[in-house]
């Protein structure tokens, strides 16, 4: 006869076993391709075909990896909830959202994973997965047109269920923070990485993807491979030209097996391309300082955009330098800081006070 203590131990063992199986669903890279595998290391065939289709569309390697990680998380949720993909319904969408909110996931990440779940469901099952709040817009059968007479109205597109994303203001780095960050760098490689995001506005992955042929020291420009395999040319400041030359001459191993600009400088991977994890480690050690807790690679790019906007660079030029497809993205990305708002407010209030003669009044 089992005792309560033994039943409790059995329950803990089952829970721990379930967690191990849950965490074992992961993303691996095999033969140059990413794949989603289970706790036995077997590749999920549906995920493999889906990712192959994404790759066939010509999307970037980072996009394919992002889809793979989203699919792995979706399968962890399916395993944890005991659901099957083909049996999902509207109520399960809300359960997935609640599960994600319980994990304290960011709303933008939740919406991206929900989009991935819908795409994967349609890819496997062959029909759309609808939630509980999807609805069409208002539909009126006919409308009178001045030139053509009576014309039929089209129904507005379907509004999908999404989590509300808060609009947050990303503060750029201050002058003192930039100086402290640059002063903490002890290698030309790290200085080049920092400056290429701070002075040229490159994304972190764009900086890591730079190749030796992309650097044009004579014309002072860089060829950048951006999102969606789109190329753009960005001016190269003279300061960065000198730093690149010192890095390539003094630090970068001459016998590298890659033409990537930024490589590992020590250890077993010396001379191999620098990874995103290695880039994060460069800044993670600096963020341990109290004054640099928010100094990350993306913040450098945001600081570049804000500095360019403050310096009077026109929106179309800034949009092209940052590689944005739409001007709205540049407007949202390069937002004014709280210090700018306060400065403009005090300037306007001082002008109004002098205009209305309000000085000295109680």
N, C-alpha and C positions, 0 to 999 in steps of 0.2 A: 504494500500500500504506500502510495507516494505521500510525502509530507508537503505542507505549504512551502517549506524552504526549498525542497527539491524542485517543486513546480516553478518557483520563482527563478531558480538557476536555469531550468530548462527554457523558460520564457526569455531570459536574458541571452542565452546562447542562440535561440532562434532569431531574436532581434539583431544580435551582432552578426549572425550569418547573413541576414537580409541586408544589413548595411554594407557588409563586405561585397556581396553580389551587386548591390546598388552602385557602389563606388567603382566596381570593376568594369562597368560599361564606360569605355573611354575611347579617346581618339588616338590613333597611332599612324605612323607614316611607314608605308611599305612600298618598295620599288618606286620611290619618288612620288607616291600618291598617298593622300590621307584616307583613312578608313575608320569606321566605327566598329569596335569589337566588343564581345560580351566577356563574361567572367572566365570563359574557357579559351579566349583568344580567337574565337571564330568570327569571321567578318560578317556583318549584317548585309545581306545581298541587296535588300531594298535600298538601304542607305548608299551602298556602293554604286548602284545604277543611278540613283538621284544625284550623287556627287559627280559622277561621270557626265551626266547631262549638264550640270552647272559648269563643269570645266569645258565642255564642248561649246558652250555659249561664248567662250572667250573671256570669262570673268577672271579676275586676278587670283593669284595663289592665296592671298589673305582672305578674299571673299569665300573661296572654297573652304578654307580652314574654319572660317566663322560659321558657315553652314554646317560643317561637320560637328563642331562643338555644340551647336544648337540641337542638332539631331541626337547627339549623345545625351544631352540633358532631357530631351523629350522622352527618350527611351528609359531613362532613369525614372521619370515620373510615371510612365506606363507600368514599369515594374513595381514601383512603390504603391501605386493605386490598384494594381491587379486588373488593369484595363487592356483591351486589345484595340489596335489602331482602327480596324474596320468597324468596330462597334461604338466608336465615339459619337456623342451627340451634343446638343446645345448645353445641357447641364454639365457635361464634362469640360467644356471650355471654361466655365466659371470655376470649376474645381481646379483646373490648371492655373488660372489666374490667382486663386486663393493660395495654391501651393507656392507659386512664385512670390507672392506678397509675404508669405510666411518665411521665405528664405531671405527677405529684405533685399530682393533684387531691384535694380533701378528700373523705373517705369519705361525708359527707352529700351532697355534690354528685354523687358517683358514683352513689349510690342513687337520687337524684332523676332523673338522666339515664337510668339503667337503667329506671326506671318510665316515663319519657317514651318510650323506645325500645319498650317493650312495648305501650304504648297506641297509638303510631303504627303498629306492625306489625299489631296487631289491626284498626286503622282501615283500613289499606290492603289487607292480605291477607285479613282476615276470620276469622282464628283466632288462638289464643294462641301466644305465643313462649315456649317453656319452656327453662330452663337445665338444667344437669346435676345439680343437687342438689335440685330441687323434689320434694317428696314429700307424700303425705297422712299424716295422723295415723293412729293405730291404729284399727282398725275391728272391732267385735264385732257380730254380726248381731242379737242379741236381748238384752234386759235385762228383768228382772222388776220391775214397778212395783207398789207396795203397793196403790194404789187402782184402777188400770186393768188390772192383770194384766200380760201380756206386751206389751212395747212395743219398737219398733224404734229402734235408735240411729242418729243421723245421723253421717255421716263428718265429721271435723274439717276446717276449711278448708285450702286448699293453702298450704304454706309456700314463699314465693318465695326465690330466691337473692339475697342481699344482702351488702354489705361491712360488716364490723363497724365500728361508729362508736364511737370513744373518747369516754368521758365526761370532759369537761374542765370545770374550775372557772374561771368568768370572774370575775376580781377587779374590784370596783367602783373607781371613782376615789377617791383619798384626798382629805381636806379641802384639803391643800396643792395638789394637782393641780387641783381645782376652782377654787380661788382664782387660781392661775396662768393657767388657761384663761380665766376671766372677765376677769382683768386684761389679757389680750392682745387683747380685743375692742375695736375702735375705732368700731363702728357700732351704733346701736340695733337695726338689723335682725338683726345677728349675735347680739347679746345676747338678743333675743326668741327667736331660733331655739334658742339654747343653753338658755335657761330653760324653754321650753315642753317640751323633752325631759327636762330635769333636775328640774323641779318639777311637771310634769303627766304625765310618763311616755309622751309620744307617740312613735310610731315616726317615723323620718325622713320617710317618704312621707306619713304622716298630717299632719306639720307643713307639708310643702310643699303639701298639698291644702287647707289651711285657706282659707276665703273670708271676706270682710268680714262677711257675714251670720252667720257661725259665732261671732263674738265678741260676747258679751253682757256689757258692762261694768257694767250696772246690777245684774244678778244674780250677777256674778263667776263666770261659767262659760263653757266652750267646747263647741261641738258638734263632735265628732270623727267623721270618715268613716273607719271602720276596714276591716279585711279582710273580704271577702265582702259589701261594701256594707252593713255593720252600723254603725249610729250609736250613739254613747254620749255622755253629758254628763260633763265633767270639771271640777272646781272650778278657778277661776282666781285665783291669789294676787294680793293687792293690789300687790305689787312688780311683777308682770308686767303688771297693768293700766296702771300708770304708764309702763312701758317701751313698751307697745304704743301708748299715746296719743302719746308723744314720737316714736316711729318713724313713725306715720301722719301726724303733723303736720309733722315736720321733714325726714324723709328720703324717704318714699314719694312718687314723682312724682304730682301731682294729676291728670294726664291719662293715666292708665294705661288700656290697652285691655282689661284683665282685672280681675276682682274677687278674684283670688287675693291673699292677704295679703302673701306674700313674693315680691318681684319683683327683677329686676336693677336696680341703681342707677346704672350707668354703661356706656358703650360703645354699640354699635349696637343691642343688645338691651335698652336701658334701658326700663323699664316693662313688660317681658314677664315671664311667670311664671318663677320660679327653678326650675332643673332639678336633678336628683340630682347631676349632674356638678359644678354650681356649688356645691352644698352640700358635696360632698367636698373641693372646693378650699378652702373656708373652713377646714376642719379640717386639711387636709393641710399647710398652711403652719404651723399651730400645732404639729403633731406633729414638726416638725423640731427642736423643743427637746428636750433629753435628758429632761426631767422629764415630757413630755407625749407620749411615743412611742405610748402606748396610748389616747390621747384621741380616740375616734371617736364618731359620733352614736349608734350602738347601745350603746356603753358608758355614755353618759349615761342612756339608758332603764334599763339594768341598775342603775346607781347609784341611780336613783329607786326601783326596786323594792326594792333592798336597804335603803335608808334608811327606806322605809315599813315594811318588816318589822321592822327594828331598833327603830322607834318604837312598835311594838305594834299596827299596823293589822291587823285580822283578815283572814284569807285570802279570804272571799267579797267583802269590800269591795275588797281589792287586786286580785282577779281582775277585778272589774267596771271598776276604774279603768284597768287595763292592757289591757282588751279581749280577754282570753283566753276561749276557748270552754270550756275544761276546766280544772278546778282542778289537775290533774296538771301542766299546762303552767306554771302559776304556781309550783308547788312546785319544778319543775326550774329555772325561770328565776331565781327568787329563792332562790339557794342561799347558805348561810353562807360567809363568807370564811375564809381560813386564820387571819387575826387573831382572828376570833370563836371558832374552834375552839381556838386556843392560850389565849385568855383564859378560856374555860369550863374547859378542862383544868386550868390552873393554879389556878383557883378551887376546883375539886373536889378536887384533890390537897392543897391547903392545908387544906381542911376535913377530909379523911381523916387527914392527919398530926396535926391537933389532936385528932381523935377517938381515934386509936389511940396517941397519945403517942409518935410516932416521931421527934420533934425531938431532935437531938443524937446519935442513934444512928449508928454507923459504917455 
